[in-house]
Each structure stands twice: as structure tokens, then as C-alpha cells.
């Protein structure tokens, strides 16, 4: 039976669900990551201690434990150094930096493939920045390679962010930090070249790929699943006298369109709209306060507190310039919030225009202002119905469907 080797250094929700999909088909051979709290292993015990939230976040379903292959050394030290504030060794290119951790795990997987039996028929499923060496080794053996690209391809991202730096020079430091080094661009390009199949979470990510991928038959769009959806009676009653509460969640960057949002709020000049921002300031909070827009700032917090804040608001806005598929959109819709987003935020499929929200063009404060006003002026009953429609819409996007789509892709790969 063909075997699937699946790897991701830090793990996340879609990595875990992909692993479950491969386990359900009976093809999962090994699951490579750095740290995993699974069953009652030592990492699970460590995750129960105070201050171990980062370890707890890497909890895995117990049925995956026999397949785990862990490489914790560098990642554990990186996490420890970050907690102490010692940043240089974890910076890009540093021995304990994320790039090195991705490369190290990739090399380990490549060596494992190299040592596999000559008769083995395998598939390697890996992610952006962590696939090169394992793909090279897999190709030597005639194995299939599946490349998961969770965010826009680097060429598209670089172009969009360069243009944003020119549009809003004062916001440029929030965009990207260091320029992508040449060696990393070459690595990303080569990973795509070596892939037999490419998995994207959104149509935007698929459109961001080079023209050579068009009509190639190798690209599949598989949206992420949604978190637990609240029931209709959990949506708070809307009072006509209260302000319309608009919520922005994410890094406070023009990459997520925050400068355009501020310009839109200025255009509205409404006393009935309350802007709430939850995220990490990338320039110091005072920079944002000087933009001439009143807003309520909410510092980063645990996930349940984020969901509670969402439920208290009326709509989510994310006029992003470049994303992959921001999960916050599905999280908000699962709490009954209509969306005002760009296609580049990666969830255009969630928008039924005027029913579950509005899709707005990037770089268009006027369109953003119009969309906000369109929802804000609705009556309490109309807004309540809109929230009901959002719950129904997002209910079709489940992690079960995500796993089923991946299983179908794997069947194609194994039968080709």
C-alpha cells in the first residue's frame, strides 16, 4: 500500500486535519513535526504546566501518536529564547530561526525517504518553505509530491506589498519587515517546480501562482474548515439604540488593509459606528492613534476571549491586500458576523453580496465606507437575519469536508 509522509515544523489546524484525512484512508506512514502533545506523552504533561500555552497549542488527536516523528531541539530553544526576549539567535538566518527549523526538518524527512525500501511507493505532503529536500529525494524515487501553499505565492505577495509601500510610505514598516532574500525565493520557486500537485486554501492563492500553473491540472483549492458554530439563540439581541460595532482582527498592518480602513472611517464621519481593533501593534500604539480615527483597542488574548468579543460585535472587516485564507473570517462568521472583506483575504466564496456581507476591491476606501454603511443602517431585524444567513453559509465549510477533499486528492495522486 502506498505510504504518505507528512511534515510541518510547527503544526496548525489544517496540518492536523490533513493528517487525520490520511489516517482515515489508511495511507499515513509518518507524521513529522517538531513538538506534539499527543496522548499522554511527555509534551502533553508539559503542556499542563502554567505558562505552557505554546506547547498546549500543539496538541494532537491521540490516534496520531504512533505516526509522530518529532524533532524538538531547535524549536524548543527558539520558543525559550523568544520568552526571554533574546531575539538575535531566532532571527531570519539565525541558528534557531524559523527558516533553519523548517530546513532542518525538511532534511530529516529527506534522509528518512532516502533510507526507505526501494520497493516502497510513497507520497510526500509538505508545506511552503519546508519541502525542497524531501521533494528532491522523493522525485529520485519516483514518488508523488504534494505542495501545500497556505498563503499567496511569493512573487505576487512581493509585488503587492511593494506597491503598498509606495501608496502609504509611513505604513511601510508594517508590511513585510526584511525583503525576502534571494536564496529563499529560489527555494520557494524550486519547491513549486518539484510539486506534482498544489493545494491552495482559496481561489486568491491559486490565482497568485505563476502562469505556468494555469490549466495544468495540478492545482486544487480546498478551503479550511470552520470552528464550532454558535446556535441562533446565542446571538445577542440587537438594540436599535446601540452603536454598530465593527471589528477588525489581525496584525495592525496595511498588509491587512488597516490604513484603507482608517480612510474609510474618516469618509463616513458617523457617530453611530464603533470601530474595535484586536491585534498586535507593529509600530507602537501611538502611531495608530495619530491617524485621526477613534477606535477601541483590544490587546491579544486567549482564543475563547476572542470569540466572546466577536459575539458582542456586529460585523467583521478585513480589507486585506494579501493573505492566504484568513481563518478569522470563518471564526467571525461562525459567531454570526457578516463580513466586509477583499477577495485577497481569501474567502470570497463566503460572500453572498448583501446577504452574508460585502466583497470590496483592494485599495478602495470609498467602497469600504459604502459597504460598512450598507450594513450599519440596517434595522435590528434585518441585521439579525443577516447573522442567521451567515451561520447557515459557514455551516457548509467543515473540517470533515476538508478531510474528504484531501482524501479525494490523495486518491488521484495514488492512481495517476
N, C-alpha and C positions, 0 to 999 in steps of 0.2 A: 504494500500500500504506500502511495506517495506520502512523504513527510513534509510538514510545514515547520520551518524555523522562523520564529517571530521575535523581533527585537526593537526595543526603545529604551534609551538610558534612564529616563526619569518617569516614564509611565504617565497615563492620564486616563480619562474615562473612555475615550474611543479605543485606546490600546487594550484596555481590559476587556471591552466588549468584543473587539476583534478576536482576542484570544479565546473567549467563550465560544464565538462562532466556529472557530477552527476545532475546538474541543468537541463541540456538538456534532461535527461532521466526522469525527474520528481520525482527523489528519494531523492534529497538533503533535509535534515531536518535542520541541524545546521552546521555552519562553525566556528570552534573555532581557534582563534589566539590571539596574544597579542595586536597588533596595526594594524589598517587598515584604510587607507584613501580611502573612498568609497562614491560615490555620492557627496553630499555637506555636509558631516558630519564634525564634529569639527576637525578631523585629516586631512581632506582634506584642510581645511582652514589653519591649522598649517603648512602643507607641503608647502604652497606657500610662507612662510616667508624665508628670507635669512638664509642659514646655516642649513636648514631642509631637506637636501638630503636623510638622512636615513629614515625619515618619508615618503618622496615622493616615495622612492623605494618601499614602502609597499602600493602602490596604487592598488585598486581592481576594476574590472568592476562594474558599478553601479547596475547591475541586481542582484549582490550578497548581496547587503546591507541588505535586510530583513532576511538573514540567519546568519549574523555575530553575534558571541558571543565573546566579547573582554575582555581580562584580562591584562590591560596595566600597572598596578602599578610597578611591579618589572622590567619589560623590559624598561620602560621609565626611571627609575632611573639608570639602568645599562648603557643605552645609554648616559645619562647625566654624570655619573661618568667617562666613557671612554673618553668623550670630555675634561674633566678637567684633565685627567691624573692620577686620583685616581684609581689604579688598584686592590688593595687587596680585596675590597668587591665584585669585579666581577670575581675574580679568581675561578678556579675549587673548588667547595665545599663552596664558599662564598655565603652569603645570596642572593646577586644579581648576582651570577654567572649564566652562561648559563645552567649548569646542574640543578640548582634549578628552573630556569624558565621553563625548559622542564618538570620537575617533578610536578611543581605547576599546570601547565595547564593540564597535564595528570590526576591529582587528581580531578580537577574541572570537566573534562569530565566524569570521573568515577562516580562522585556524580550525575551528570546530568542523566546518564544512570540508576543509582540506583533509581532515582525519576520518571523515565518514567513509563507509564502504563504497567501493567503486560501483557496486550494483545498486546502491541507493538512488531512488528517484526523488528529488526534493523540490521544494518551493521556498524561497526566502522572501519574507514580507518585512520591509524596513521603511524607515521614515527619512524625510529630508535631513541632510547633514550627517546621517548615521548609516548610510547604505553602501558607500563606494567599495570598500574592500570586500565585503561579503558578496556584493553583486559581481565583482570581478571573479571571485572564486567560484561562485555559482555558475557563471557563464562557462568557465572552463569545463565544468562537469555536465553541461547541458541542462542545468536546472532552470526553472522559471523564476523570474524576478518580478516582484510586485512592489511598486514605489508609492508610498502614501505621502501626498503633499498637502499638509493641513492649512497652508497659507499661500497667498499669491506667489507665483514664480518670481525669482529674484530680479529678472530684467524688468518686468512690469512694475514691481514694487519700487525699485530704484528710480525708475523714470517718474512715477507718480510723486514720490517723496521729494525728488529734486525740484519738480515743478512747484510743490508746496513751499519749499524753502524760498523760492523766488516770489511767490504770492504773499507770504507772510514772513519776512526775514526775522522778525522778532520772535516768532514761534519756531524757528528752525531748530534750536537745541532740543525741542520736544519730539522731533520726528524720528531720528534714527540713531543718534549717537555717532559712533565711528562709521566711516564708509566701509562697505563690505570689501575685505581685502581680495586681491586677485586670486590667491590660492583657493579661497573659499568659493568664489564664483566658478572657478574651473571645476572644483569638486561637485558643486551643485549641478553644473551642466553635464558632467560626466555621469552622475547618478541617473539623470533623466535619460541619457543616451543608452544606458545599460538596462533600462527597465523594459520588460515585456508588457506590463500593464501599469497604469497610473490611476490611483484612487484620489478623487478630489471631493471635499465636503460641500462644494457649491458650484453653481454654474460660473460664478465670477472667477473662481480659481481655475476652472477648466479653460475659460477664455483667456486667462493670463499666460497660458502656456505658449511656447513658440509655434509658429505657423506649421511647422513640420508635424505637429501632433494632430492637426485638424484632419478629420476623416481617416485617421489611422486605425480606428477601431480599438485602440489600446487605452482610451481614457473613459473612466466610469465616474459618474457623480453619485455619491452615496451620502446623503445628509445624516448628520448626527441624530441621535435620539434625544428626546425631551426628558426633563426631570419630572418628578411627581406633579401631576396637575391637580390643583385645588378643586373642590366641588363648587357648584354655583352658589350655594348658600354661604360659602366662606368669603365671597366678595362683599366688602363693606358697602353699606347703603350710601349712595351719593346724595349729599345735601346741596340744594341749589344755592345756598348762601356761602358755601365754602369755595376757596380758590381752586383752580385747576392745577393739579400737581404734576409737573413734568419732571421726569427722572432721566439723568444721564449716568451711565455706569461704565467705568473703564479708566485707563491711564489718561491723565489730563493733557492730551496731546492733540495737535492738529492732524496727526495721523488718523485720529478718530473724529475729526471734523469739529473740534471744540471751538476753534476760532470762528468758523462759519455759524455755529450755533449762537455764539455771543452776538454776532452781527444780526442774526435773525431776531433775537430777543430785543435788540435795540430798535429794529424796524417795527416791531409790534407795539411797543410803548403801552403795554397792557398792565393794569394794576391787578387783574384777576388771574394772572399766571404766576405760579411759584416754581422757580427752577431749582431743582435739587441735584447736586453733583456728588456722586460717590466714586472715589478713586484716589490714586496716588498723585500728588502734585509733582511734576517733573521739573518745575522751575522755581519752586518755593511758592507758597500760597499767595504771597503778596503780589506776585506777578499777575495772577488771575484776578485778584481784587481790583487791580488798576485798569482792567479792561472796560470799566464803566457799566457793568451788569451786576445787579443784585442776585445772589444765589445763596442757598443753604448748602454749606459744605458738610459732607459726611465722610469721616475717615474710614479706611479699610477696616473690615470686621469679619467675624466668622460667617460662614455661608448661611446659616439659619437666620442671622440678623439681617443679612442682605435680602433674603426672601421676605422677611417681615416688612422691611422698608418698601420693597416692591409692591406688596399688597396694599400699602397705605397710599400709593400714588395712582395716577390716572392714565399715564401713557409713558412709554419708553422712547427716548430719542437717541439715535446713533447715526449721525451723518458722516460715516467713515469714508476716508479716502482709500484706504487699503486694509483688508482683513483677509481671513480665510472664510470662516463662518463663525462669527462671534456667538458663543453659546448663550451669552447674556440675553440675546433676543428670544430664544426659546424659553429660557428661565422666566423672563418677564411675561411672555405670552401665556405660560403655564400658570401665572398668577392673575391672568385676566387683563393684562395691559395691552392695548393697541400699540402698534409700532409706527414710528416715523424714522425710516432708515433709507440708506442708499443701497443700490444693487451691490456696491463694493463691500458692504458689510456682510454679504454672503447669504442672505436669507430672503431673497426676492420672492421665492416660492411661498413664503408665509403671508405675503401681502395680497389680499383681495381689496382692490382700491376702494377706499371709503367704507369698507366693511370691517377689516381687521387692521386697518391703518393706511399709511400712505408711503409710496416709494418716491423718493425725491432724487433729483440729479446731484452728483457731487459738485461742490464749489458753487452752490446757489443759495445764498442766504434768503433771497426773496421767496423761493419755492419752499424752503424750510419754514419760514414765517407763515406762509399761506397754509401749509399742512397743519402746523400747530393750531392756528386759529380755527381751522375747519373742525377739529375735534373739540377744542376748548369751548366753542359756542354751542355745542350740543346740549340738549336738555338732559336732566338726570336720567330719564327713562331711555333716551337714545344712547347715552354713554353706557348705561348698564347693558343694553342689548349688544353694543359693540364688544363689551367684555365677554358676554356669553359666546359671541361668534368667535372670539379669539381662543377660548377654551376648546371649542369644537374643532377649530382649524389645527391647533397644535397637537390634538389628541392622536392624529394620524401619524405623527412622527415619533415612533417609539424605538427604544434600543433593540427590541425584538426584530423590528423591520430592518434596522441597521445590520444586525447579525445575519438575517436572512439574505440580504443583498450581498453581503460579503461571501456568504456560503455559495451563492449562485456564481459570483465571480470566480471563486476558487474552483468550482466545477468546470467552468470554461477553461481556466488555466490548465487544469489537470488533464482535460480531454483534448487540448489543442496539440 
